[in-house]
């Protein structure tokens, strides 16, 4: 029987794993006529696609933009000015140069230095949730759905909180939303607005440097080289976008996992000292990176199929993370799983620079949330998932936290 990957199906969007399993078993290198792309679902194939700079390129934007016709081409021109500089879309040698500079702002000591501020903001958010629920008996959204932390780490003043939702405008375009018809216009508006915001903040930090990521990016040097003004703006946009969307998805997905699995939840609450290991399992079991997109650089075979130069590939990370050839009992949420070599943060030269920060935020936020709300339950409404091929996250997670401890 022919299996067709159908990401627009609401049932598949809510739970893609049965379809991933069938594809892994019967057609692990699957050509999707509707997506005009290859779909890889096996661990080894996905890992090779992510790690190989010789056969695969992360730059899906350049060929996409080159193929656009007017008026879409003009609509996206300003957005492409910055998106084309995002490190996640660059090939060597530009990727090597950019990563060397950006990494200087993500040293372990720097990231650990943000712990007190992350702890403060977490308590503030949870206090706000408790106060709001004291006035209402209705269900509420997850308290981990706000961009306060990445804003503080980057040095973006809280007065810009409403402005940061501009990143949602870029999400529909970058994450391959299928049902949003005006995603190009949204992306253009979001990119212009975020670029204007960061140009102003960069000017302020040049005059008055701080201890935030934006200041560190401005001062980063490698053999006399530094980020250009457009590269600074583009990198700030990327960090805000990834730090907001991806970490939010990690937190909300993890909350949903624990609310659906009582035994795992009890263990998580009882063993906060093992939160780091549990979070690795959250990242594997239903992580925030559904897939990463690549473009075939050199025609080659994968699983007996010929992938031609220029073909688009979706390496399905969440499918690979449940491959029984690499994980025992992969459909089980096992908070004590070791080893746990999931691919959620990528593989090879494009391994996620912000992985340490995302892990730190989750290790702080999730134990505190469940300690504060030990009786939290799912709300009456069903969770709602983003329309996305690339991201895996909730647009709405109604919960009933119960009485705060």
BELSULQUI-V103008 format. One record per residue. N is the residue number from 1. RES is the residue in one letter. OMEGA is omega in whole degrees, -180 to 180 (NA if undefined). Layout:
((N,RES,OMEGA) (N,RES,OMEGA))
//
This chain:
((1,X,-180) (2,X,177) (3,X,178) (4,X,178) (5,X,-174) (6,X,-176) (7,X,-180) (8,X,178) (9,X,-179) (10,X,179) (11,X,178) (12,X,179) (13,X,-180) (14,X,-179) (15,X,-177) (16,X,-167) (17,X,174) (18,X,178) (19,X,175) (20,X,-179) (21,X,180) (22,X,178) (23,X,179) (24,X,-176) (25,X,-171) (26,X,-175) (27,X,-173) (28,X,173) (29,X,-167) (30,X,174) (31,X,179) (32,X,179) (33,X,-178) (34,X,180) (35,X,-175) (36,X,-174) (37,X,170) (38,X,178) (39,X,179) (40,X,-176) (41,X,179) (42,X,-176) (43,X,-175) (44,X,180) (45,X,180) (46,X,-179) (47,X,179) (48,X,180) (49,X,-179) (50,X,-172) (51,X,-172) (52,X,174) (53,X,-178) (54,X,-175) (55,X,-176) (56,X,177) (57,X,176) (58,X,-174) (59,X,177) (60,X,-176) (61,X,-176) (62,X,178) (63,X,178) (64,X,-178) (65,X,180) (66,X,-178) (67,X,-176) (68,X,173) (69,X,176) (70,X,6) (71,X,-177) (72,X,-179) (73,X,178) (74,X,-180) (75,X,-174) (76,X,-173) (77,X,-179) (78,X,178) (79,X,-179) (80,X,178) (81,X,-178) (82,X,-178) (83,X,-180) (84,X,179) (85,X,178) (86,X,-176) (87,X,-178) (88,X,-180) (89,X,-174) (90,X,173) (91,X,170) (92,X,6) (93,X,-178) (94,X,178) (95,X,-179) (96,X,-180) (97,X,-178) (98,X,-178) (99,X,178) (100,X,-180) (101,X,-176) (102,X,-179) (103,X,-179) (104,X,177) (105,X,-175) (106,X,177) (107,X,-177) (108,X,-180) (109,X,178) (110,X,-178) (111,X,179) (112,X,178) (113,X,178) (114,X,-176) (115,X,-179) (116,X,-180) (117,X,177) (118,X,178) (119,X,180) (120,X,-178) (121,X,177) (122,X,179) (123,X,179) (124,X,180) (125,X,-179) (126,X,175) (127,X,179) (128,X,177) (129,X,-179) (130,X,-180) (131,X,180) (132,X,-179) (133,X,178) (134,X,-179) (135,X,-175) (136,X,177) (137,X,-179) (138,X,178) (139,X,-176) (140,X,176) (141,X,175) (142,X,179) (143,X,-178) (144,X,-175) (145,X,-178) (146,X,-175) (147,X,-176) (148,X,-171) (149,X,-178) (150,X,176) (151,X,-179) (152,X,-179) (153,X,180) (154,X,-179) (155,X,177) (156,X,-178) (157,X,-176) (158,X,179) (159,X,180) (160,X,-176) (161,X,-179) (162,X,-179) (163,X,-174) (164,X,178) (165,X,172) (166,X,-180) (167,X,176) (168,X,-180) (169,X,178) (170,X,-176) (171,X,-177) (172,X,180) (173,X,-174) (174,X,-176) (175,X,173) (176,X,174) (177,X,-174) (178,X,-170) (179,X,179) (180,X,-170) (181,X,-177) (182,X,-174) (183,X,179) (184,X,179) (185,X,178) (186,X,-179) (187,X,-180) (188,X,-180) (189,X,-179) (190,X,-179) (191,X,179) (192,X,-177) (193,X,-179) (194,X,178) (195,X,179) (196,X,178) (197,X,-175) (198,X,176) (199,X,177) (200,X,-180) (201,X,178) (202,X,177) (203,X,179) (204,X,-178) (205,X,176) (206,X,180) (207,X,-177) (208,X,-179) (209,X,177) (210,X,179) (211,X,-176) (212,X,-178) (213,X,-179) (214,X,178) (215,X,180) (216,X,178) (217,X,-180) (218,X,-176) (219,X,-178) (220,X,179) (221,X,175) (222,X,-178) (223,X,178) (224,X,-180) (225,X,177) (226,X,179) (227,X,174) (228,X,180) (229,X,179) (230,X,178) (231,X,176) (232,X,179) (233,X,-178) (234,X,-179) (235,X,177) (236,X,177) (237,X,-180) (238,X,-177) (239,X,178) (240,X,-179) (241,X,-177) (242,X,-178) (243,X,178) (244,X,-172) (245,X,-174) (246,X,-179) (247,X,174) (248,X,180) (249,X,177) (250,X,-178) (251,X,-177) (252,X,177) (253,X,-180) (254,X,177) (255,X,180) (256,X,178) (257,X,-177) (258,X,178) (259,X,180) (260,X,-176) (261,X,-175) (262,X,-179) (263,X,178) (264,X,180) (265,X,179) (266,X,-180) (267,X,-179) (268,X,-180) (269,X,-176) (270,X,-174) (271,X,-178) (272,X,179) (273,X,179) (274,X,-178) (275,X,-179) (276,X,179) (277,X,179) (278,X,-178) (279,X,174) (280,X,178) (281,X,174) (282,X,179) (283,X,179) (284,X,-166) (285,X,179) (286,X,-171) (287,X,-175) (288,X,-180) (289,X,180) (290,X,179) (291,X,168) (292,X,-176) (293,X,176) (294,X,174) (295,X,-178) (296,X,-180) (297,X,-178) (298,X,179) (299,X,180) (300,X,-179) (301,X,171) (302,X,178) (303,X,179) (304,X,178) (305,X,179) (306,X,176) (307,X,-172) (308,X,177) (309,X,-180) (310,X,178) (311,X,176) (312,X,-177) (313,X,168) (314,X,176) (315,X,-171) (316,X,-175) (317,X,-178) (318,X,174) (319,X,179) (320,X,-178) (321,X,175) (322,X,179) (323,X,-177) (324,X,177) (325,X,-179) (326,X,-179) (327,X,176) (328,X,180) (329,X,-170) (330,X,-180) (331,X,180) (332,X,176) (333,X,-175) (334,X,-175) (335,X,178) (336,X,-175) (337,X,174) (338,X,-7) (339,X,-178) (340,X,-175) (341,X,178) (342,X,-177) (343,X,-171) (344,X,179) (345,X,178) (346,X,-175) (347,X,174) (348,X,-172) (349,X,-179) (350,X,175) (351,X,-171) (352,X,178) (353,X,-176) (354,X,-176) (355,X,-178) (356,X,179) (357,X,179) (358,X,179) (359,X,-180) (360,X,179) (361,X,-179) (362,X,180) (363,X,179) (364,X,-169) (365,X,-171) (366,X,177) (367,X,-179) (368,X,-179) (369,X,-177) (370,X,172) (371,X,-179) (372,X,-179) (373,X,-176) (374,X,-179) (375,X,-179) (376,X,178) (377,X,174) (378,X,176) (379,X,-176) (380,X,-178) (381,X,178) (382,X,171) (383,X,180) (384,X,-176) (385,X,177) (386,X,172) (387,X,-174) (388,X,172) (389,X,-172) (390,X,-179) (391,X,174) (392,X,-176) (393,X,-175) (394,X,172) (395,X,177) (396,X,176) (397,X,179) (398,X,179) (399,X,171) (400,X,-175) (401,X,-177) (402,X,-177) (403,X,179) (404,X,180) (405,X,NA))
//
